[in-house]
């Protein structure tokens, strides 16, 4: 005997954002006032990501894309213009990533070039990659904002993009860049290697290479530490965005139901 589902699949909440916001995004009908509100919220979230994550010289296409989304809200732009703006932002992705990474590297030139730990070379690549990811997710937020004009539910991806972009930038330009953080990871690796005595299966012809072990474990510990910092920054960004969303949705019945 077939049973009717208690909840329609389109109404299942997956924890992709604050309850009221996710419910609104999943239930909004195209061109409804709720849909208009979602696009407006998405542009506000994305605008902040652009200002904080992308150097001014690389913002042109993204700012133009947001301007088109805002024009659509005022009925001053067509859906085709929105799609064209989306394509231009996506095409600019590689250049925006490169410009952002270059700006970060230029900004670090005043720092000491003397390596403090064997982790420094690896950590510099991590800073570069995290800067690139911050730019990548910022561009993704703009693209998804423009996609929300056609599909209201995609506003949820804008929120996730912004949180990811901010967390990557904060972790990359914060902990990953600081020598004390790298030193803590390397000293932890040293302690873990040295506390383990000679293993029974080791022979005199195959001695342990402590330097290689320390190097390998240091990278693992560094990323464990850094992952914790990334999570902390992502959680802080979600709290900040939740406060904004609760304010923005304060007058809606969907908010009162939550």
N, C-alpha and C positions, 0 to 999 in steps of 0.2 A: 504494500500500500504506500503510495507516494504521499509525502507530507509537504505542506506548504512551508517555506522558510519563514521564520519569525521576523527576520530583518532582511530587507531588500539588499542585495550586494552593494548597490550604490550608496547605501546608508551606513555600511560598516565602517567604523572609525579605526584607524590604524596607528594612532599616536603620532601623526606626522606634524602636529602642531598643537597649540592650545585647543581645547575641546570646542569652544564656540567658533573659532576660526576654521577648524577642519570641518565641522558640521556645515558651516555656511558655504565653504568652497565646494563641498560635495553635493549640496542641495540647490545651489544657485542656478537659475535658468538663464540662458544667454540673453543679454540686453535688459535683464531685470535690474532693479535698483541695487539688489545684492551683488550682481555681477559688476556693475559700475563701481560699487564700493570696493570690491576685491581688486580691481585694476588700480584704483586710486591708492589703496594700501600697498600694493606691490610696487608701484612707482616710488612711494616714500621709502620703503625698505631698500630698494635698489639704489636710489639716489645717495643714501648714506654710505652704502658699500662702495660706490664709485669714489666718493670724496675721500674715504679713508684708505682704500686699497690700491688705487690707480694713480700714478703720477699725472699731473695736469697735462703734460704733453701727449698723453695717450688717451685722454678722456673724450675726444671730439665725437667719435662715432657713437659711443655709449650715451653721451649727453643728448646727441641728436635722436637716438632711439627713444630715450625717455620723453623727449619733447614731442615726438610723434604719438606716443601713448597718451600723454596729457592732452594733446590736440584731439585725439579720438574721444576722450572723456567729454570734451566740449563740442563734440560733433563737427570738428574742424578737419578731421582726417578720415580717410576711408580705410576699410580693412585691407585693401590692396597696398595702400601706403604703409600700413603697419607691417605687412608681410615683407615689403621691400626693406624697411628699416631693420627688421629682424635679420634678413639676409646680409645686410651690410655689417651689422654687429658681429655676426658669426664669421664673416670673411676677414674681419679685422682681428680675430682672436690671436693668431700667431704673432702679429706685430705688437699687440697690446702686451702679451706675455713677455716678449723680448724686451720691450721698452721698460716694463716694470722691473724685470730682473736686472737690467743694466743700471737703472736708477738706484736699486738697493746696493749693488756692488760699488757704485761710485760713492754712495753715502758711507760705505764702510772703509774707505781708503784712509781715513784719519786714525783708524784703530791700529793697534800694534800688530805688526806682521810677524812678530816672533812667536813661534808655536809654543803653547804652554803644555800641551799634552799630545801624544800620538793620535788623538782623536780629532785634532783641529782640521786636518785636510778633509776628512769625511764630513765633519760638521759644517764646513763651508759649503759643501755640495747640498747638504740638507737645507741650509738657509736659502740657497738659490732655488731649490725645488719647492720649498714651502711658499716662497714669494711668487713663484710661477703658479702654484695651485691657488693662491689667494686671488691672483688675477684671473685665472681660469674660471673659478666659481663666481667671480663678480660678473664676468661676461655672460656666464650661464644664467645668472639672475636677471640680467637685462633681457636676454633672449626669452626666458620663461615669462617675464612680465609682458612682453609683446605677444607671446603665445596665449596668455590669459585672456586677451581680447577676444579670442575665438573659443577658448576652452576654460571656463571659470576654475575648474578643479586644479589647474596647473599653478594657481597662486600658492599652493602648498609647496611646490618645488622652489619657488622664489624664496620662501622662508628658509628652507633647508640650504639653498645655495648661499644665502647671506650669512647664515650661521657658520657654515663651513669655511667660507672665505675669510671671515673675521678671525676664526680660530686658527687657521693656517698662518695668517699674517702675524697674529699675536705670539704664537709659539715659535715661528721662524725668526722673527725680529727680536724676540725676547729671549727665552731660555736657550734656544739653539745657538744663539750668537754670543752668549756670555761664557767666558773662559772658566769661571767658577763652577758653572753647571757641567761643563765638559770634564773638569778636574774631578768633580764628585763622582761622575760615572766611571772615570778611569780608575780612581782609587778603590771604588767598589769592586771593579773587575780584578784589580790586583789582590785584594783581600780574598775574593772567592777562589782565585787560582792558588794562592799560597796556603790557604787553609786545608787544601786537599793534599795529602801526603802521596808518596810514591805508590802507584797502583800495583797490585800483585802481578798483573799480567805483563807489566813492562819489563823488558830485559835491558841489560847494559848496552846492547847494540841499538836499542830504540828508545833513547831518553826523551823525556817530555821536552817540548819546546815551549817554555814558559812565556816567551815574548809573543809567539803566535797565539797562544791560548788567551793571554791578556788582551791582545788586540781584538780577537773575535768576540770575547765576552764583553769587552768595553763597548763595542758597537751595539750589542744586544741591550745592555743596561742603558746606554744613552737613549735608545729608542723607547725602552720601557718608561724611562723618566719623562721623555718628551711626549709620549702618548698620554701620560697622565696630565701633563700641562695642557695639551691640546683639548682633552676632555673638559678640563676645568674652564678653559676659555670658551668652549662651545656651550657649556652649561650657563656660564655668565651671560653670553650673548642671547641665549634662549630666554633667560629671565628678563633681560632688558626688552626683548621683542615682545614677550608676553605682556609686559606692562603696557607697551604701546598699543598692542592689539586689543587688550581689554578696554583701554581708553577709546580706541577707534570704534569698537563694536558695542560700546556701553548702552546705546539707545536701541539696540536690536532685540527682538523677542528671543532670537536664538541665543543671545548672550544671557538673558535672564533665565533661560531653561537650564543653563549649565551650572 
